[in-house]
């Protein structure tokens, strides 16, 4: 079956499941209806897995196409400054700074001059095209960054960020011509810095570096994006604020509901978490956040009438929902367990993620020369703040 036909078949099944859910409404589900739902859900899962495999193969094919014509990648006289800079950076990765011609050196010096806070000891500043490829690779790891607010800054200077509980802020009536008083709200303040993360050393053989058929920009940006992406995603959720760690979501958000069980959560407890968040934050922009293991448990949950609470997505139409709200998968969220907080809910636009634009990479030649390899080490700086404590709440399992 072709990918397009499989996607259409998958979406048709998802629509049938939603239609069945709406058709039954508030009535109690019969065994036949539950059987139809379970069969469609099984078929939907099989199509999802097949689509994921096909899309992965297409992605690999695109990577291969990038390497088929190296001369075309090099660009001619009409190549843009961006293309020439990208080509110069690839030559830097392959041959080091001494292997660059004068024009290439000047192009990379201009990239450094446009960056703030990256000195010569921090390695070479990567050009925008390389950084964008890294960020694209990072999207596959961690869901919080997909629904939070991203702030890209030129430097890593500390920023004092006000933090408050928005539900306590309210306007007041005043008489005509009367002086307006100050808001009697106690604002806290968090410092949003730019903690440094390293990709750890990525070793590349000289055979690979000298093979002109390999797109070195694409190869290294993908490897760096995978490592930085996983690391940043873990910190955004689990960072405890000590040492070099940032203060992540679980360290900043407040508990909205504590479940009775140590390794399970009931539908009623999910609802209690949802309604612990002020209605203003539930109006149109709210999400659930949990990992894939929790999603598996959710897919079997039903309300008091036996209706499934999870509904599948329909491409280009409706996102997958749980109790009518979309959800985001983040593998950094913990599994259900004693004293764990496996679920978050609310308006995640109040999560401010700060990323420093300038990304540096070091080329380590001598250290691995005896192995005929070159090491690459990338650095990424970021931090986060939950600016409105009322916007996002956690569901916590009972302690053992």
C-alpha positions as CSV (number, residue, x, y, z in Angstrom):
1,X,0.0,0.0,0.0
2,X,1.4,3.4,-0.9
3,X,2.1,5.9,1.9
4,X,-0.6,8.3,0.7
5,X,-3.2,5.6,0.5
6,X,-2.2,4.3,4.0
7,X,-2.5,7.8,5.5
8,X,-6.0,8.2,3.9
9,X,-7.0,4.8,5.3
10,X,-5.7,5.7,8.7
11,X,-7.6,9.0,8.8
12,X,-10.8,7.3,7.6
13,X,-10.5,4.9,10.6
14,X,-9.9,7.8,13.0
15,X,-13.0,9.6,11.7
16,X,-15.0,6.4,12.2
17,X,-13.9,6.1,15.8
18,X,-14.8,9.8,16.4
19,X,-18.2,9.3,14.7
20,X,-18.9,6.2,16.9
21,X,-17.9,8.2,20.0
22,X,-20.3,11.0,19.1
23,X,-23.1,8.7,17.9
24,X,-23.2,6.9,21.3
25,X,-23.0,10.2,23.2
26,X,-24.0,9.8,26.9
27,X,-25.4,6.3,26.4
28,X,-23.7,3.3,28.0
29,X,-21.5,1.4,25.6
30,X,-22.5,-2.1,24.6
31,X,-20.1,-5.0,24.3
32,X,-20.5,-4.8,20.5
33,X,-19.7,-1.1,20.4
34,X,-16.6,-1.7,22.6
35,X,-15.5,-4.5,20.3
36,X,-15.9,-2.3,17.2
37,X,-13.8,0.4,19.0
38,X,-11.1,-1.9,20.0
39,X,-10.8,-3.5,16.6
40,X,-10.6,0.0,14.9
41,X,-8.0,1.1,17.5
42,X,-5.9,-2.0,16.8
43,X,-6.0,-1.3,13.0
44,X,-5.3,2.4,13.6
45,X,-2.1,1.4,15.6
46,X,-0.9,-0.9,12.8
47,X,-1.3,1.9,10.2
48,X,0.5,4.4,12.5
49,X,3.5,2.0,12.8
50,X,3.6,1.4,9.1
51,X,3.4,5.2,8.3
52,X,6.2,5.9,10.8
53,X,8.4,3.3,9.0
54,X,7.6,4.7,5.6
55,X,8.3,8.3,6.6
56,X,11.6,7.2,8.2
57,X,12.6,5.6,4.9
58,X,11.7,8.7,3.0
59,X,13.8,10.8,5.4
60,X,16.7,8.5,4.8
61,X,16.2,8.7,1.0
62,X,16.3,12.5,1.3
63,X,19.6,12.4,3.3
64,X,21.0,10.2,0.5
65,X,19.9,12.6,-2.2
66,X,21.8,15.3,-0.4
67,X,25.0,13.4,-1.0
68,X,24.5,12.3,-4.6
69,X,26.0,15.4,-6.3
70,X,28.7,17.0,-4.1
71,X,29.7,19.5,-6.8
72,X,26.2,20.9,-6.8
73,X,26.4,21.4,-3.0
74,X,29.6,23.4,-3.4
75,X,27.9,26.2,-5.3
76,X,29.3,28.2,-8.1
77,X,30.0,31.9,-8.6
78,X,26.3,32.7,-8.2
79,X,26.1,31.0,-4.8
80,X,24.6,33.2,-2.0
81,X,26.6,34.3,1.0
82,X,24.6,31.8,3.1
83,X,25.5,29.0,0.7
84,X,29.2,30.0,0.6
85,X,29.3,30.3,4.4
86,X,27.8,26.8,4.7
87,X,30.3,25.4,2.3
88,X,33.1,27.1,4.2
89,X,31.9,25.7,7.4
90,X,31.8,22.2,5.9
91,X,35.4,22.7,4.7
92,X,36.3,23.7,8.3
93,X,34.8,20.5,9.7
94,X,36.7,18.4,7.1
95,X,40.1,20.1,7.0
96,X,40.3,22.5,10.0
97,X,41.0,26.2,9.9
98,X,44.3,25.8,8.2
99,X,42.6,24.1,5.3
100,X,40.5,27.2,4.4
101,X,41.2,29.8,1.8
102,X,41.2,33.5,2.6
103,X,37.6,34.0,1.4
104,X,36.3,31.1,3.6
105,X,38.2,32.4,6.6
106,X,36.7,35.8,6.2
107,X,33.2,34.4,5.9
108,X,33.6,32.5,9.2
109,X,35.1,35.5,10.9
110,X,32.0,37.4,9.9
111,X,29.8,34.7,11.5
112,X,31.8,35.1,14.7
113,X,31.5,38.9,14.6
114,X,27.7,38.6,14.5
115,X,27.6,36.5,17.6
116,X,27.8,37.8,21.2
117,X,29.6,36.1,24.0
118,X,31.5,33.4,22.1
119,X,35.3,33.9,22.3
120,X,38.0,32.0,20.5
121,X,38.3,29.6,23.5
122,X,34.7,28.5,22.9
123,X,35.5,27.0,19.4
124,X,34.1,28.1,16.1
125,X,30.6,29.7,15.9
126,X,28.3,27.7,13.7
127,X,26.5,29.5,10.8
128,X,22.7,29.9,10.9
129,X,22.1,27.1,8.4
130,X,24.0,24.6,10.6
131,X,22.3,25.8,13.8
132,X,18.8,25.5,12.1
133,X,19.6,21.9,11.2
134,X,20.6,21.2,14.8
135,X,17.3,22.7,16.0
136,X,15.3,20.7,13.5
137,X,16.9,17.5,14.8
138,X,16.2,18.6,18.4
139,X,12.4,18.7,17.7
140,X,12.2,14.9,17.7
141,X,13.3,14.8,21.4
142,X,11.1,16.3,24.1
143,X,7.6,17.7,23.7
144,X,7.6,20.6,26.2
145,X,9.6,22.8,23.8
146,X,6.9,22.2,21.1
147,X,4.2,23.9,23.2
148,X,6.2,26.4,25.3
149,X,7.4,29.9,24.3
150,X,10.9,29.9,22.8
151,X,13.0,33.1,23.2
152,X,16.1,33.3,21.1
153,X,18.7,35.8,22.5
154,X,21.9,37.1,21.1
155,X,23.8,36.8,24.4
156,X,23.6,34.7,27.5
157,X,23.4,37.6,30.0
158,X,21.2,36.9,33.0
159,X,17.6,38.2,32.7
160,X,15.5,38.9,35.8
161,X,12.1,37.4,35.0
162,X,9.0,38.3,37.0
163,X,7.0,35.3,38.4
164,X,3.5,35.4,39.9
165,X,0.2,33.7,40.3
166,X,-2.0,35.3,37.6
167,X,-5.2,34.3,39.3
168,X,-4.6,36.8,42.1
169,X,-4.2,39.7,39.7
170,X,-7.4,41.7,39.3
171,X,-8.4,45.2,38.2
172,X,-10.4,47.4,40.6
173,X,-13.0,50.2,40.2
174,X,-11.9,53.8,40.9
175,X,-13.7,57.1,41.1
176,X,-13.5,59.6,38.3
177,X,-10.3,61.7,38.5
178,X,-9.0,59.5,41.3
179,X,-5.4,58.3,41.4
180,X,-4.9,54.7,40.2
181,X,-3.3,52.6,42.9
182,X,-0.6,50.0,42.4
183,X,-1.4,46.4,42.0
184,X,-1.2,44.7,45.4
185,X,0.4,41.6,44.1
186,X,3.5,40.0,45.4
187,X,5.8,39.3,42.4
188,X,8.6,36.9,42.7
189,X,11.6,37.0,40.4
190,X,13.7,34.3,38.8
191,X,17.0,34.8,37.0
192,X,16.9,33.3,33.6
193,X,20.5,32.6,32.7
194,X,22.1,30.5,30.0
195,X,23.4,27.2,31.4
196,X,25.9,25.5,29.1
197,X,25.3,22.0,27.8
198,X,27.9,19.9,25.8
199,X,27.1,17.3,23.2
200,X,30.1,15.3,24.5
201,X,32.7,14.3,22.0
202,X,31.6,13.0,18.7
203,X,34.3,11.0,16.9
204,X,34.5,10.9,13.1
205,X,36.9,8.8,11.1
206,X,39.2,10.5,8.6
207,X,37.8,8.2,6.0
208,X,34.4,9.7,6.5
209,X,35.7,13.3,6.7
210,X,37.6,12.9,3.3
211,X,34.6,11.3,1.6
212,X,33.1,14.1,-0.5
213,X,30.0,12.0,-1.0
214,X,29.0,12.6,2.6
215,X,27.2,15.8,3.6
216,X,29.3,16.6,6.7
217,X,27.0,19.5,7.7
218,X,24.0,17.3,7.7
219,X,25.8,14.4,9.4
220,X,27.2,16.4,12.3
221,X,24.2,18.6,12.8
222,X,22.0,15.5,13.1
223,X,24.3,13.8,15.6
224,X,24.7,17.0,17.6
225,X,20.9,17.7,17.5
226,X,20.2,14.2,18.8
227,X,22.5,14.6,21.8
228,X,21.7,18.2,22.6
229,X,18.0,17.5,22.0
230,X,17.8,14.6,24.5
231,X,19.9,16.5,27.0
232,X,17.9,19.7,26.8
233,X,14.6,17.8,26.9
234,X,15.6,16.0,30.1
235,X,16.7,19.3,31.8
236,X,13.5,21.1,30.8
237,X,11.5,18.5,32.7
238,X,13.8,17.1,35.4
239,X,16.5,19.8,36.0
240,X,16.7,20.3,39.8
241,X,18.4,23.7,39.7
242,X,21.5,22.5,41.6
243,X,25.0,22.8,40.3
244,X,25.0,23.2,36.5
245,X,21.4,22.0,36.1
246,X,18.6,24.3,35.2
247,X,15.4,24.4,37.2
248,X,13.0,22.3,35.1
249,X,9.2,22.1,35.0
250,X,8.9,19.6,37.8
251,X,10.9,21.8,40.1
252,X,8.9,25.0,39.3
253,X,5.3,23.9,38.8
254,X,2.9,23.4,41.7
255,X,1.0,20.2,42.4
256,X,-2.7,20.5,41.5
257,X,-3.8,17.0,42.6
258,X,-2.3,14.1,44.5
259,X,-3.5,10.7,43.4
260,X,-4.5,8.1,45.9
261,X,-2.4,5.4,44.2
262,X,1.3,5.0,44.1
263,X,1.5,3.6,40.6
264,X,-1.9,4.5,39.0
265,X,-4.1,7.4,38.3
266,X,-7.9,7.3,37.9
267,X,-10.1,9.3,35.5
268,X,-11.5,11.3,38.4
269,X,-8.0,12.3,39.4
270,X,-7.2,13.4,35.9
271,X,-10.3,15.6,36.0
272,X,-9.3,17.0,39.4
273,X,-6.0,18.0,38.0
274,X,-7.7,19.7,35.0
275,X,-10.0,21.6,37.2
276,X,-7.2,22.7,39.6
277,X,-6.2,25.0,36.7
278,X,-8.1,28.2,36.5
279,X,-10.7,28.2,33.6
280,X,-9.0,31.1,32.0
281,X,-6.0,28.9,31.2
282,X,-8.2,26.1,29.9
283,X,-9.8,28.2,27.1
284,X,-8.4,26.9,23.9
285,X,-4.6,26.7,24.5
286,X,-4.3,24.0,27.2
287,X,-2.5,20.7,26.8
288,X,-1.8,17.6,28.7
289,X,1.9,16.6,29.0
290,X,3.0,13.0,29.8
291,X,5.2,10.2,28.4
292,X,4.3,7.4,26.1
293,X,3.8,4.8,28.8
294,X,1.2,7.0,30.5
295,X,-0.5,7.5,27.1
296,X,-0.8,3.8,26.7
297,X,-2.6,3.6,30.1
298,X,-4.8,6.5,29.0
299,X,-5.9,4.8,25.8
300,X,-7.7,2.2,27.9
301,X,-9.5,4.7,30.2
302,X,-13.2,5.1,30.0
303,X,-15.7,7.4,31.7
304,X,-18.7,6.4,33.8
305,X,-20.7,5.6,30.7
306,X,-17.9,3.3,29.3
307,X,-16.9,5.9,26.6
308,X,-13.2,6.0,25.7
309,X,-11.6,9.3,26.9
310,X,-8.9,9.1,24.3
311,X,-9.8,10.0,20.7
312,X,-7.4,9.6,17.7
313,X,-6.1,12.4,15.6
314,X,-7.3,13.1,12.0
315,X,-4.6,14.6,9.9
316,X,-5.3,18.2,8.9
317,X,-8.5,18.2,10.9
318,X,-8.4,17.3,14.6
319,X,-5.5,16.5,16.9
320,X,-5.6,13.5,19.2
321,X,-7.3,14.4,22.5
322,X,-7.8,13.2,26.0
323,X,-11.0,14.5,27.6
324,X,-11.3,16.9,24.7
325,X,-7.9,18.5,25.2
326,X,-4.8,17.9,23.0
327,X,-1.8,16.3,24.6
328,X,2.0,16.4,24.0
329,X,4.3,13.4,24.5
330,X,7.5,14.1,26.4
331,X,9.7,11.1,27.3
332,X,11.3,13.2,30.1
333,X,8.1,13.0,32.1
334,X,8.4,10.2,34.7
335,X,6.3,7.0,34.7
336,X,3.6,6.6,37.3
337,X,5.3,5.6,40.6
338,X,5.5,6.5,44.2
339,X,5.8,10.3,44.7
340,X,6.3,10.8,41.0
341,X,4.6,13.6,38.9
342,X,3.8,11.8,35.7
343,X,1.2,14.3,34.3
344,X,1.1,18.1,33.8
345,X,-1.8,20.1,32.5
346,X,-2.4,23.7,31.6
347,X,-1.3,26.6,29.3
348,X,2.3,25.9,28.5
349,X,2.8,29.2,26.7
350,X,3.7,30.5,30.2
351,X,6.8,28.3,30.1
352,X,9.5,30.6,28.7
353,X,12.5,28.7,27.2
354,X,15.5,30.9,26.5
355,X,18.1,29.7,23.9
356,X,21.2,31.6,23.0
357,X,21.6,31.9,19.3
358,X,25.3,31.5,19.1
359,X,26.3,27.8,19.1
360,X,30.0,26.9,19.2
361,X,31.7,23.8,18.0
362,X,35.3,22.6,18.7
363,X,37.4,20.5,16.3
364,X,39.7,18.2,18.3
365,X,42.5,16.9,16.0
366,X,45.6,16.0,18.0
367,X,43.8,14.2,20.8
368,X,42.5,11.4,18.6
369,X,45.2,11.4,15.9
370,X,46.6,8.0,16.8
371,X,43.2,6.5,16.1
372,X,42.9,8.4,12.8
373,X,39.8,10.2,14.1
374,X,38.8,13.8,14.7
375,X,36.6,14.8,17.6
376,X,33.8,17.4,17.5
377,X,32.4,19.0,20.6
378,X,29.3,21.3,20.5
379,X,28.0,23.7,23.2
380,X,24.5,24.9,23.6
381,X,23.2,27.4,26.2
382,X,19.6,27.6,27.5
383,X,17.4,28.1,30.5
384,X,13.7,28.2,31.4
385,X,11.2,29.9,33.7
386,X,7.5,29.2,34.4
387,X,6.3,32.8,34.6
388,X,2.7,32.1,35.8
389,X,2.5,29.5,38.5
390,X,-1.3,29.2,38.0
391,X,-1.0,28.3,34.3
392,X,0.4,24.7,34.7
393,X,-0.2,22.2,37.5
394,X,1.1,18.7,38.2
395,X,-0.6,15.4,39.0
396,X,1.4,13.6,41.7
397,X,1.3,10.0,42.7
398,X,1.0,9.2,46.4
399,X,4.2,8.5,48.3
400,X,4.9,4.9,49.2
